[in-house]
């Protein structure tokens, strides 16, 4: 996958894609992501970035009971990586640095951070 078009919120401020990350998602989250993107007529990557930045907000970035529950659910229903949906996420400018720092704050990988963010904030 290649990120070719700018997201709507960057329309007036062109920014280059600086990083593309692959996150392996459980099938139920991938299906929900697909339906939500279809309803909102936007890219999967835009929705994923929205969820990740919501979790990366200072007031959300701690091990609250809901974040712990999300992590447990994702680990309890873990499927082998080969059977997961390969989701590509595009990052613009310095976005990836914020996500890396947020994941580091929680002491988890960027992929796990993205899965937890989608579990928590993906509108369903």
Secondary structure as a PSIPRED ss2 file (coil, helix, strand):
# PSIPRED VFORMAT (PSIPRED V4.0)

   1 X C   1.000  0.000  0.000
   2 X C   1.000  0.000  0.000
   3 X C   1.000  0.000  0.000
   4 X C   1.000  0.000  0.000
   5 X C   1.000  0.000  0.000
   6 X C   1.000  0.000  0.000
   7 X C   1.000  0.000  0.000
   8 X H   0.000  1.000  0.000
   9 X H   0.000  1.000  0.000
  10 X H   0.000  1.000  0.000
  11 X C   1.000  0.000  0.000
  12 X C   1.000  0.000  0.000
  13 X C   1.000  0.000  0.000
  14 X C   1.000  0.000  0.000
  15 X C   1.000  0.000  0.000
  16 X C   1.000  0.000  0.000
  17 X E   0.000  0.000  1.000
  18 X E   0.000  0.000  1.000
  19 X E   0.000  0.000  1.000
  20 X E   0.000  0.000  1.000
  21 X E   0.000  0.000  1.000
  22 X E   0.000  0.000  1.000
  23 X E   0.000  0.000  1.000
  24 X E   0.000  0.000  1.000
  25 X E   0.000  0.000  1.000
  26 X C   1.000  0.000  0.000
  27 X H   0.000  1.000  0.000
  28 X H   0.000  1.000  0.000
  29 X H   0.000  1.000  0.000
  30 X H   0.000  1.000  0.000
  31 X H   0.000  1.000  0.000
  32 X H   0.000  1.000  0.000
  33 X H   0.000  1.000  0.000
  34 X H   0.000  1.000  0.000
  35 X H   0.000  1.000  0.000
  36 X H   0.000  1.000  0.000
  37 X H   0.000  1.000  0.000
  38 X H   0.000  1.000  0.000
  39 X H   0.000  1.000  0.000
  40 X H   0.000  1.000  0.000
  41 X C   1.000  0.000  0.000
  42 X C   1.000  0.000  0.000
  43 X C   1.000  0.000  0.000
  44 X H   0.000  1.000  0.000
  45 X H   0.000  1.000  0.000
  46 X H   0.000  1.000  0.000
  47 X H   0.000  1.000  0.000
  48 X H   0.000  1.000  0.000
  49 X H   0.000  1.000  0.000
  50 X H   0.000  1.000  0.000
  51 X H   0.000  1.000  0.000
  52 X H   0.000  1.000  0.000
  53 X H   0.000  1.000  0.000
  54 X H   0.000  1.000  0.000
  55 X H   0.000  1.000  0.000
  56 X H   0.000  1.000  0.000
  57 X C   1.000  0.000  0.000
  58 X C   1.000  0.000  0.000
  59 X C   1.000  0.000  0.000
  60 X C   1.000  0.000  0.000
  61 X C   1.000  0.000  0.000
  62 X C   1.000  0.000  0.000
  63 X C   1.000  0.000  0.000
  64 X C   1.000  0.000  0.000
  65 X H   0.000  1.000  0.000
  66 X H   0.000  1.000  0.000
  67 X H   0.000  1.000  0.000
  68 X H   0.000  1.000  0.000
  69 X H   0.000  1.000  0.000
  70 X H   0.000  1.000  0.000
  71 X H   0.000  1.000  0.000
  72 X H   0.000  1.000  0.000
  73 X H   0.000  1.000  0.000
  74 X H   0.000  1.000  0.000
  75 X H   0.000  1.000  0.000
  76 X H   0.000  1.000  0.000
  77 X C   1.000  0.000  0.000
  78 X C   1.000  0.000  0.000
  79 X C   1.000  0.000  0.000
  80 X C   1.000  0.000  0.000
  81 X H   0.000  1.000  0.000
  82 X H   0.000  1.000  0.000
  83 X H   0.000  1.000  0.000
  84 X C   1.000  0.000  0.000
  85 X E   0.000  0.000  1.000
  86 X E   0.000  0.000  1.000
  87 X E   0.000  0.000  1.000
  88 X E   0.000  0.000  1.000
  89 X E   0.000  0.000  1.000
  90 X E   0.000  0.000  1.000
  91 X E   0.000  0.000  1.000
  92 X E   0.000  0.000  1.000
  93 X C   1.000  0.000  0.000
  94 X C   1.000  0.000  0.000
  95 X H   0.000  1.000  0.000
  96 X H   0.000  1.000  0.000
  97 X H   0.000  1.000  0.000
  98 X H   0.000  1.000  0.000
  99 X H   0.000  1.000  0.000
 100 X H   0.000  1.000  0.000
 101 X H   0.000  1.000  0.000
 102 X H   0.000  1.000  0.000
 103 X H   0.000  1.000  0.000
 104 X H   0.000  1.000  0.000
 105 X H   0.000  1.000  0.000
 106 X H   0.000  1.000  0.000
 107 X C   1.000  0.000  0.000
 108 X C   1.000  0.000  0.000
 109 X C   1.000  0.000  0.000
 110 X H   0.000  1.000  0.000
 111 X H   0.000  1.000  0.000
 112 X H   0.000  1.000  0.000
 113 X H   0.000  1.000  0.000
 114 X H   0.000  1.000  0.000
 115 X H   0.000  1.000  0.000
 116 X H   0.000  1.000  0.000
 117 X H   0.000  1.000  0.000
 118 X H   0.000  1.000  0.000
 119 X H   0.000  1.000  0.000
 120 X H   0.000  1.000  0.000
 121 X H   0.000  1.000  0.000
 122 X C   1.000  0.000  0.000
 123 X C   1.000  0.000  0.000
 124 X C   1.000  0.000  0.000
